[in-house]
Amino acid sequence: MQALSRIFWTFVFITLFACYPLHALQRHIDVKPRVTILVDDSYPPYSYVSNGYLYGIYVEQVKLAARQLADHYQITLEAIPWKRGVAAMESGEAFALMPPYIHKDKRPYIWPYSVSLGEEAVVAFCNQGITLKNILKRKPQLEPINIGINAGFLILDDELAVAREKGLIKIWENKDTKSNIKKLSKNRLDCYLNDRLSTVMGVEALKSELQTLDMSQFQEDKIVLTRTAHIGYTKENGERFPYKLDFIEKMNEALRVVQANNHQ
């Protein structure tokens, strides 16, 4: 009888296990949520792809922070062209994107933002004889100044925004830092707006391709604005990202630890 009883209960167990939904089993096995953070793939030295790998000052910060969260989340950093990443956030498809500046009004679909990853100075680099200083006093009959920016970047200050409306400047969105520097060096652009360090490094990286290229041929015309960079999160709190608030809290704390360790 005992043997029959064991056989009976073994049969019951196997039957219940076989009927248990596969997705429910997966939830028990894979208890750590998978979190994907989209990352600008062409913004050196902060985030960029080289030889198929993602590098950068901000990337390393977040990677170190992600290690601290390894018991709670499976975190993936996915390189993506900036404009496409912004579009994924706007559509609600993506959970997080780095490293945007804070634009509550212009990007209402991103909220909240992480603690600061770092501060950047957006600078206007112009060809000799061109200036954006006192741009609103420029005579309207003159040809507009052609300014390049990286596609999807929101980096105009109030003065330049007004100048754009008045037709005193014309904004050209180009793929990335490299393409903008090339056009600036060939006088297809008059000025280029971007983070100072990113631009300087971009020029250095292009010297092997353009032997005559040198930073001295451009002038740092003006500091347009100073902003902090962050991880930006989707504003949606729906069922798709139920871990949102917990993840943000844990990631912020981990980033603070990483930054404190870096300053020791």
C-alpha positions as CSV (number, residue, x, y, z in Angstrom):
1,M,0.0,0.0,0.0
2,Q,2.8,2.4,0.8
3,A,4.4,1.8,-2.6
4,L,1.0,2.5,-4.3
5,S,0.6,5.6,-2.2
6,R,4.0,7.0,-3.3
7,I,3.2,6.2,-6.9
8,F,-0.1,8.0,-6.6
9,W,1.3,11.2,-5.1
10,T,4.2,11.2,-7.6
11,F,1.7,11.0,-10.4
12,V,-0.4,13.9,-8.9
13,F,2.8,16.0,-8.5
14,I,3.9,15.4,-12.1
15,T,0.4,16.1,-13.4
16,L,0.2,19.4,-11.5
17,F,3.7,20.5,-12.6
18,A,2.9,19.7,-16.2
19,C,-0.3,21.8,-16.1
20,Y,1.4,24.7,-14.3
21,P,1.6,27.7,-16.8
22,L,5.0,28.1,-18.3
23,H,4.9,31.9,-17.9
24,A,4.2,31.4,-14.2
25,L,7.1,29.1,-13.8
26,Q,9.3,31.6,-15.6
27,R,8.3,34.3,-13.1
28,H,9.5,32.2,-10.2
29,I,12.7,31.3,-12.0
30,D,13.5,34.8,-13.3
31,V,12.5,36.9,-10.4
32,K,14.8,39.8,-11.2
33,P,13.2,42.3,-13.6
34,R,15.1,43.0,-16.8
35,V,15.8,46.7,-17.2
36,T,17.1,48.3,-20.4
37,I,18.6,51.8,-20.4
38,L,19.0,53.3,-23.9
39,V,22.4,55.2,-24.3
40,D,23.5,57.7,-26.8
41,D,25.9,55.9,-29.1
42,S,27.9,58.9,-30.3
43,Y,28.6,61.3,-27.6
44,P,32.3,60.9,-26.5
45,P,33.7,61.1,-23.9
46,Y,30.4,60.6,-22.1
47,S,28.8,57.7,-24.0
48,Y,29.9,56.2,-27.3
49,V,30.4,53.0,-29.3
50,S,33.9,51.8,-30.3
51,N,34.6,48.5,-32.0
52,G,31.1,47.3,-31.1
53,Y,31.5,48.1,-27.3
54,L,29.8,50.9,-25.3
55,Y,32.2,53.2,-23.4
56,G,32.1,56.6,-21.7
57,I,32.4,58.5,-18.5
58,Y,28.6,58.2,-17.8
59,V,28.5,54.6,-19.1
60,E,31.2,53.6,-16.5
61,Q,29.3,55.3,-13.7
62,V,26.1,53.5,-14.5
63,K,27.9,50.2,-15.0
64,L,29.4,50.4,-11.5
65,A,26.0,51.4,-10.1
66,A,24.4,48.5,-11.9
67,R,26.7,46.0,-10.2
68,Q,25.4,47.2,-6.8
69,L,21.8,46.4,-8.1
70,A,22.7,43.0,-9.4
71,D,20.8,41.2,-6.7
72,H,17.6,43.1,-7.6
73,Y,17.7,43.9,-11.4
74,Q,19.2,42.6,-14.6
75,I,20.4,45.9,-16.2
76,T,21.3,46.2,-19.9
77,L,22.8,49.4,-21.5
78,E,21.7,49.5,-25.1
79,A,23.5,51.9,-27.5
80,I,21.2,53.8,-29.9
81,P,21.3,57.0,-32.0
82,W,20.2,59.8,-29.8
83,K,17.2,60.9,-31.9
84,R,15.9,57.4,-32.1
85,G,16.3,57.0,-28.3
86,V,14.3,60.2,-27.7
87,A,11.6,58.9,-30.1
88,A,11.4,55.6,-28.1
89,M,10.9,57.6,-24.9
90,E,8.2,59.8,-26.5
91,S,6.3,56.7,-27.8
92,G,6.4,55.1,-24.4
93,E,8.3,52.1,-25.8
94,A,11.5,52.7,-23.7
95,F,11.9,52.8,-19.9
96,A,15.0,55.0,-19.6
97,L,17.5,57.0,-21.7
98,M,20.9,58.6,-20.9
99,P,22.2,61.2,-20.8
100,P,19.6,63.9,-21.4
101,Y,19.5,67.4,-19.9
102,I,16.4,68.2,-17.9
103,H,13.7,69.6,-20.2
104,K,10.4,69.3,-18.3
105,D,8.4,71.4,-20.8
106,K,10.0,70.3,-24.1
107,R,10.1,66.6,-23.2
108,P,7.0,66.1,-20.9
109,Y,7.2,62.3,-21.6
110,I,10.4,62.1,-19.6
111,W,10.1,62.2,-15.8
112,P,11.7,61.9,-13.3
113,Y,15.4,62.2,-13.9
114,S,18.2,60.5,-11.9
115,V,20.8,62.3,-9.8
116,S,23.2,64.2,-11.9
117,L,25.8,62.2,-13.8
118,G,27.9,65.3,-14.5
119,E,27.8,69.0,-15.5
120,E,28.5,70.0,-19.1
121,A,29.2,73.4,-20.8
122,V,27.5,73.8,-24.2
123,V,29.8,76.0,-26.2
124,A,29.5,77.7,-29.6
125,F,32.6,76.9,-31.7
126,C,32.7,79.2,-34.8
127,N,34.9,79.7,-37.8
128,Q,37.1,82.8,-37.8
129,G,35.2,86.0,-38.3
130,I,31.8,84.6,-37.1
131,T,30.2,85.4,-33.8
132,L,27.0,84.6,-32.1
133,K,27.5,87.3,-29.4
134,N,24.8,90.0,-29.5
135,I,23.1,88.0,-32.2
136,L,19.9,89.8,-31.8
137,K,21.6,93.0,-32.9
138,R,22.6,91.4,-36.2
139,K,21.2,93.2,-39.3
140,P,18.3,91.2,-40.6
141,Q,19.3,91.8,-44.2
142,L,22.4,89.7,-43.7
143,E,22.5,86.0,-44.5
144,P,21.6,83.9,-41.5
145,I,24.4,82.2,-39.6
146,N,24.4,78.5,-40.2
147,I,24.6,76.5,-36.9
148,G,25.1,72.8,-36.6
149,I,23.8,70.7,-33.7
150,N,23.6,67.0,-33.0
151,A,20.2,65.5,-34.1
152,G,17.7,65.5,-31.3
153,F,19.7,67.9,-29.0
154,L,17.9,70.8,-27.2
155,I,20.7,73.2,-26.6
156,L,19.6,76.7,-27.7
157,D,19.5,79.4,-25.0
158,D,16.7,82.0,-25.0
159,E,18.7,84.5,-27.1
160,L,19.4,81.9,-29.9
161,A,15.8,80.7,-29.8
162,V,14.6,84.2,-30.6
163,A,17.3,84.7,-33.2
164,R,16.1,81.5,-34.9
165,E,12.5,82.8,-34.9
166,K,13.7,86.0,-36.5
167,G,15.7,84.2,-39.2
168,L,19.0,85.6,-37.9
169,I,20.4,82.0,-37.6
170,K,19.5,78.7,-39.2
171,I,19.8,75.4,-37.3
172,W,21.0,72.3,-39.1
173,E,20.6,68.9,-37.3
174,N,23.4,66.5,-38.2
175,K,23.9,62.9,-37.2
176,D,26.6,63.4,-34.6
177,T,29.7,65.3,-33.4
178,K,31.9,63.9,-36.1
179,S,29.6,65.0,-39.0
180,N,29.2,68.5,-37.5
181,I,33.0,69.0,-37.1
182,K,33.6,67.9,-40.7
183,K,31.0,70.4,-42.0
184,L,32.4,73.2,-39.8
185,S,35.9,72.5,-41.0
186,K,34.7,72.7,-44.6
187,N,32.8,76.0,-43.9
188,R,29.5,74.3,-44.7
189,L,28.6,75.4,-41.2
190,D,29.5,78.7,-39.5
191,C,29.2,77.5,-35.9
192,Y,28.7,74.3,-34.0
193,L,27.0,74.0,-30.6
194,N,27.9,71.1,-28.4
195,D,29.6,70.2,-25.1
196,R,33.1,71.7,-25.0
197,L,34.9,68.5,-24.0
198,S,33.0,66.4,-26.5
199,T,33.9,68.8,-29.3
200,V,37.6,68.9,-28.4
201,M,37.8,65.1,-28.3
202,G,35.9,64.9,-31.6
203,V,38.4,67.1,-33.3
204,E,41.3,65.0,-31.9
205,A,39.6,61.8,-33.1
206,L,39.2,63.2,-36.6
207,K,42.8,64.3,-37.1
208,S,43.9,61.0,-38.5
209,E,41.2,61.3,-41.2
210,L,41.6,65.1,-41.8
211,Q,45.3,65.8,-41.4
212,T,44.8,69.6,-41.7
213,L,42.2,69.7,-39.0
214,D,43.2,71.6,-35.8
215,M,41.3,73.1,-32.9
216,S,43.0,76.4,-33.5
217,Q,41.1,77.0,-36.7
218,F,37.9,77.4,-34.7
219,Q,37.2,80.0,-32.0
220,E,35.3,79.3,-28.8
221,D,32.8,82.1,-29.3
222,K,30.5,81.8,-26.3
223,I,29.2,79.6,-23.6
224,V,25.6,79.0,-24.6
225,L,24.4,77.2,-21.4
226,T,25.6,74.9,-18.6
227,R,23.5,71.8,-17.8
228,T,23.7,68.6,-15.8
229,A,23.2,65.2,-17.5
230,H,21.0,62.4,-16.2
231,I,19.2,59.2,-16.8
232,G,15.8,60.2,-17.9
233,Y,12.9,57.8,-17.1
234,T,9.5,57.3,-18.8
235,K,6.7,59.3,-17.3
236,E,4.4,56.3,-17.6
237,N,3.8,54.3,-14.4
238,G,1.7,51.6,-16.0
239,E,1.9,47.8,-15.7
240,R,4.7,47.7,-18.2
241,F,7.3,49.0,-15.7
242,P,5.9,48.2,-12.2
243,Y,9.4,48.4,-10.8
244,K,9.9,52.0,-11.8
245,L,9.9,53.8,-8.5
246,D,11.9,51.1,-6.7
247,F,14.5,51.0,-9.5
248,I,14.9,54.8,-9.6
249,E,15.4,55.0,-5.8
250,K,18.0,52.1,-5.8
251,M,19.8,53.5,-8.9
252,N,20.1,57.0,-7.4
253,E,21.6,55.6,-4.2
254,A,24.0,53.4,-6.1
255,L,25.1,56.4,-8.3
256,R,25.7,58.5,-5.1
257,V,27.9,55.7,-3.8
258,V,29.9,55.5,-7.0
259,Q,30.4,59.2,-7.2
260,A,31.5,59.4,-3.5
261,N,34.0,56.6,-4.1
262,N,35.4,58.5,-7.2
263,H,36.0,61.6,-5.2
264,Q,37.9,59.9,-2.4
